[in-house]
Amino acid sequence: MTRAIDILCNHFTPESIRKNYSQNVEEAARFEQVGLTGNLKEIGPDVFVKHMAALGIEKLLVPSIVTWSYWNNHPVEHTTVDEVIELRRAYPKLVYGLYGVDPRKRMDGVRELERCVREHDFRGIHIHPHGFGWPPSHKYYFPYYAKCQELGIVVVISMGHTLDLMPIENGRPIHLDEIALYFPDLPIVCTHTGWPWVEEAIAVAWKHPNVYIGTSAYKPKYWKKEMVHFMNSFGQGKVMWGTDYPLVVHDEGLKQIEELGLRDSAKQKLLYDTAARLFKFN
């Protein structure tokens, strides 16, 4: 049976799907644009969790996400820390939190991150840099990176293209090079395959032992051949599966991975082994 960990799954209750997507004018328009409105189904959390078990998905990393509107200066998607904590309490064996970084909170945010880790077992941070106007290599993020290294947790960054109407330059994987040079022991995950700069993401991940790639937001059938070759050969153990649900639904994603022709060892590292080690689920 498949064993899998989803390193980036958005808060999945019906209330969150409505708030962040189906009844959120900006996000609903983006899902319609790419033909994914059908993914915005309101599934009861107990049913959702049973479905994860049936698929062999053992852990979900759920961010207290905050994406910032570049034009209107307000949150676009916003799942609060308390919402993630509540979901974790309800499903403690499945759900683990990622603290969503809002750099405007400055040191208050760093202190909140530490509380989330020490009191609620959050396993990392999540950054969506596009709308804030600062790339992830900006000095405003460095206190968070230092705290993550101190706490032994993972940095997960939404990189590459974003469907939201925000500049995508802040999502270039090359920005991670500077962070990895300063924090060589800090696990950093470049999600969304770094697309359209996939080869740039591969170059940074191959250069730095502490940089990894996450596949979230893109269906496996659309992964670039360079990414598939990397995870199946010299990049085994450097790529982890994620969905960015509801952008990718879990059963469809797993089915398409089976159709990629990956070696068994590469598939196991993609779906489970690397994430289990990095997020300390072993």
C-alpha positions as CSV (number, residue, x, y, z in Angstrom):
1,M,0.0,0.0,0.0
2,T,1.1,3.5,-0.7
3,R,2.5,5.5,2.2
4,A,2.5,9.3,1.6
5,I,3.0,12.6,3.3
6,D,1.6,15.8,1.7
7,I,4.0,18.6,2.6
8,L,1.5,21.4,1.7
9,C,-2.2,20.9,2.0
10,N,-4.4,23.9,2.7
11,H,-7.0,23.9,5.5
12,F,-9.7,21.6,4.2
13,T,-12.9,22.2,6.2
14,P,-16.0,23.4,4.2
15,E,-15.7,26.7,6.0
16,S,-12.2,27.3,4.9
17,I,-12.9,26.2,1.3
18,R,-15.7,28.8,1.2
19,K,-13.7,31.6,2.9
20,N,-10.4,31.2,1.0
21,Y,-11.7,30.0,-2.4
22,S,-15.3,29.5,-3.5
23,Q,-16.7,32.7,-1.9
24,N,-13.4,34.6,-2.2
25,V,-13.8,36.7,-5.4
26,E,-10.1,36.9,-6.2
27,E,-9.4,33.2,-5.6
28,A,-12.6,31.9,-7.2
29,A,-11.7,33.8,-10.4
30,R,-8.3,32.2,-10.5
31,F,-9.7,28.7,-10.1
32,E,-12.2,29.4,-12.8
33,Q,-9.4,30.7,-15.1
34,V,-7.5,27.4,-14.9
35,G,-10.6,25.2,-15.0
36,L,-10.3,23.9,-11.4
37,T,-13.6,25.2,-9.9
38,G,-14.7,21.6,-9.6
39,N,-12.0,21.1,-7.0
40,L,-13.7,23.4,-4.6
41,K,-16.0,20.8,-3.1
42,E,-17.1,21.1,0.5
43,I,-16.2,17.8,2.1
44,G,-16.8,17.2,5.8
45,P,-13.5,16.9,7.7
46,D,-14.3,13.4,9.0
47,V,-15.0,12.2,5.5
48,F,-11.8,14.0,4.2
49,V,-9.7,12.3,6.9
50,K,-11.1,8.9,6.1
51,H,-10.3,9.4,2.5
52,M,-6.7,10.3,3.3
53,A,-6.4,7.0,5.3
54,A,-7.9,5.0,2.4
55,L,-5.2,6.6,0.1
56,G,-2.4,5.8,2.4
57,I,-1.7,9.5,3.2
58,E,-0.3,9.5,6.8
59,K,0.5,13.2,7.4
60,L,-0.7,16.6,6.1
61,L,1.3,19.8,6.6
62,V,-1.3,22.5,6.9
63,P,-0.2,26.1,6.8
64,S,-1.7,29.1,8.6
65,I,-1.5,30.6,5.2
66,V,-1.4,34.3,4.5
67,T,-1.2,35.6,0.9
68,W,-1.1,39.3,0.6
69,S,-2.9,41.3,-2.1
70,Y,-0.3,43.3,-4.0
71,W,-2.9,45.9,-5.1
72,N,-5.4,46.1,-2.3
73,N,-3.2,45.5,0.8
74,H,-5.3,42.9,2.5
75,P,-5.0,39.1,2.9
76,V,-6.2,37.1,-0.1
77,E,-6.1,33.7,1.5
78,H,-6.0,33.7,5.3
79,T,-6.1,30.6,7.5
80,T,-5.3,31.7,11.1
81,V,-3.0,30.0,13.5
82,D,-6.0,29.1,15.7
83,E,-7.8,27.4,12.8
84,V,-4.8,25.2,12.2
85,I,-4.5,24.4,16.0
86,E,-8.1,23.5,16.1
87,L,-7.7,21.1,13.1
88,R,-4.6,19.6,14.7
89,R,-6.4,18.9,18.0
90,A,-9.2,17.2,16.1
91,Y,-6.9,15.0,14.0
92,P,-3.5,14.9,15.9
93,K,-2.1,11.9,14.1
94,L,-2.7,13.4,10.6
95,V,-2.5,17.2,10.7
96,Y,0.6,19.1,11.6
97,G,1.0,22.9,11.3
98,L,3.2,25.2,9.2
99,Y,3.3,28.7,10.6
100,G,2.3,31.2,7.9
101,V,4.8,34.1,7.9
102,D,3.6,37.7,7.6
103,P,6.8,39.7,7.6
104,R,4.9,42.8,8.6
105,K,4.4,41.2,12.1
106,R,8.2,41.5,12.6
107,M,9.4,40.0,15.9
108,D,5.8,39.5,17.2
109,G,5.6,36.9,14.4
110,V,8.8,35.3,15.4
111,R,7.5,34.9,19.0
112,E,4.2,33.6,17.7
113,L,6.1,31.0,15.6
114,E,8.0,29.8,18.6
115,R,4.8,29.4,20.6
116,C,3.3,27.4,17.8
117,V,6.3,25.0,17.7
118,R,6.7,24.6,21.4
119,E,3.1,24.4,22.4
120,H,1.4,22.9,19.3
121,D,4.2,20.9,17.6
122,F,4.2,22.9,14.3
123,R,6.9,21.5,12.0
124,G,7.9,24.5,10.0
125,I,7.0,27.8,8.4
126,H,5.3,28.7,5.2
127,I,6.1,31.8,3.2
128,H,4.1,33.1,0.2
129,P,6.4,36.0,-0.8
130,H,4.8,37.3,-4.0
131,G,2.3,39.9,-2.7
132,F,4.4,41.3,0.1
133,G,6.8,42.8,-2.3
134,W,10.0,41.3,-0.9
135,P,11.7,38.1,-2.1
136,P,12.4,35.4,0.4
137,S,16.1,36.5,0.6
138,H,15.0,39.9,2.0
139,K,16.4,40.8,5.4
140,Y,12.9,40.9,6.9
141,Y,12.6,37.1,6.7
142,F,16.0,36.3,8.3
143,P,14.8,36.5,11.9
144,Y,12.3,33.7,11.0
145,Y,15.0,31.6,9.4
146,A,17.3,32.0,12.4
147,K,14.4,30.9,14.7
148,C,13.6,27.9,12.5
149,Q,17.3,26.8,12.6
150,E,17.3,27.2,16.4
151,L,14.1,25.1,16.7
152,G,15.1,22.5,14.2
153,I,12.1,23.0,11.8
154,V,11.7,23.4,8.1
155,V,11.2,26.4,5.8
156,V,8.6,25.8,3.1
157,I,8.3,28.6,0.5
158,S,5.8,28.9,-2.3
159,M,8.0,29.7,-5.3
160,G,7.7,30.2,-9.0
161,H,4.5,31.3,-10.6
162,T,1.4,32.3,-8.7
163,L,-2.1,32.3,-10.0
164,D,-2.8,35.4,-7.9
165,L,-2.4,38.8,-9.6
166,M,0.9,39.5,-8.0
167,P,4.5,39.9,-9.3
168,I,6.1,36.5,-9.8
169,E,9.7,37.8,-9.7
170,N,9.8,37.3,-5.9
171,G,9.2,33.5,-6.6
172,R,12.4,32.9,-8.6
173,P,14.3,29.9,-7.0
174,I,17.6,31.7,-7.3
175,H,16.6,33.8,-4.3
176,L,17.0,30.7,-2.2
177,D,20.7,30.5,-3.0
178,E,21.5,33.4,-0.7
179,I,19.5,31.9,2.2
180,A,21.1,28.5,1.9
181,L,24.6,30.1,1.9
182,Y,23.9,31.9,5.2
183,F,22.0,29.0,6.8
184,P,23.6,25.8,5.5
185,D,22.0,23.6,8.2
186,L,18.4,25.0,7.6
187,P,16.1,22.7,5.5
188,I,14.5,24.9,2.8
189,V,11.8,23.6,0.4
190,C,11.2,25.3,-2.9
191,T,7.6,24.4,-3.6
192,H,5.5,24.5,-6.8
193,T,8.5,22.9,-8.6
194,G,9.8,26.5,-9.1
195,W,7.9,26.7,-12.4
196,P,8.5,28.3,-14.8
197,W,12.1,28.3,-13.5
198,V,12.2,24.5,-13.0
199,E,15.8,24.1,-14.1
200,E,16.8,27.0,-11.8
201,A,15.1,25.2,-8.9
202,I,17.0,22.0,-9.7
203,A,20.3,23.8,-9.9
204,V,19.8,25.4,-6.5
205,A,18.6,22.1,-4.9
206,W,21.5,20.2,-6.4
207,K,24.0,22.8,-5.3
208,H,22.9,23.0,-1.6
209,P,22.5,19.8,0.5
210,N,19.8,21.6,2.6
211,V,17.6,22.8,-0.3
212,Y,14.7,20.6,-1.6
213,I,12.0,20.9,-4.1
214,G,8.2,20.4,-3.4
215,T,5.8,19.5,-6.2
216,S,2.7,21.3,-4.8
217,A,0.1,23.0,-7.0
218,Y,1.0,21.1,-10.2
219,K,-0.6,17.9,-11.3
220,P,2.1,15.2,-11.9
221,K,1.1,14.8,-15.5
222,Y,2.3,18.5,-16.0
223,W,5.6,18.2,-14.2
224,K,8.4,19.1,-16.6
225,K,10.5,16.2,-17.9
226,E,13.6,17.7,-16.3
227,M,11.9,17.5,-12.9
228,V,10.8,13.9,-13.4
229,H,14.4,13.0,-14.5
230,F,15.9,14.7,-11.5
231,M,13.7,13.0,-8.9
232,N,14.2,9.6,-10.7
233,S,18.0,9.8,-11.0
234,F,20.6,12.0,-9.4
235,G,18.0,14.0,-7.5
236,Q,16.5,11.1,-5.6
237,G,15.7,12.2,-2.1
238,K,15.7,15.9,-3.1
239,V,12.0,16.2,-4.1
240,M,8.9,15.8,-2.0
241,W,5.2,15.5,-2.9
242,G,2.7,18.2,-2.1
243,T,-0.7,19.1,-3.5
244,D,-1.5,22.7,-2.4
245,Y,-5.0,21.2,-2.0
246,P,-7.5,22.2,-3.4
247,L,-5.3,23.0,-6.5
248,V,-4.5,19.3,-6.8
249,V,-6.8,16.6,-5.3
250,H,-5.0,13.7,-3.6
251,D,-6.4,10.7,-5.4
252,E,-5.8,12.3,-8.9
253,G,-2.3,13.3,-7.9
254,L,-1.3,9.8,-6.6
255,K,-2.8,8.1,-9.7
256,Q,-0.8,10.3,-12.0
257,I,2.4,9.7,-10.1
258,E,1.9,5.9,-10.7
259,E,1.9,6.8,-14.5
260,L,5.3,8.6,-14.4
261,G,7.4,5.4,-14.6
262,L,9.4,6.2,-11.5
263,R,11.8,3.7,-9.9
264,D,10.3,2.2,-6.8
265,S,13.1,3.8,-4.7
266,A,12.5,7.2,-6.3
267,K,8.8,7.0,-5.7
268,Q,9.1,6.0,-2.1
269,K,11.5,9.0,-1.4
270,L,9.2,11.4,-3.3
271,L,6.0,10.3,-1.4
272,Y,7.3,9.5,2.0
273,D,10.9,8.9,3.0
274,T,12.3,12.4,2.5
275,A,9.4,14.2,4.1
276,A,9.4,11.8,7.1
277,R,13.1,12.5,7.7
278,L,12.9,16.3,7.1
279,F,9.8,16.9,9.2
280,K,10.9,14.4,11.8
281,F,8.0,11.9,11.5
282,N,10.3,8.9,11.8
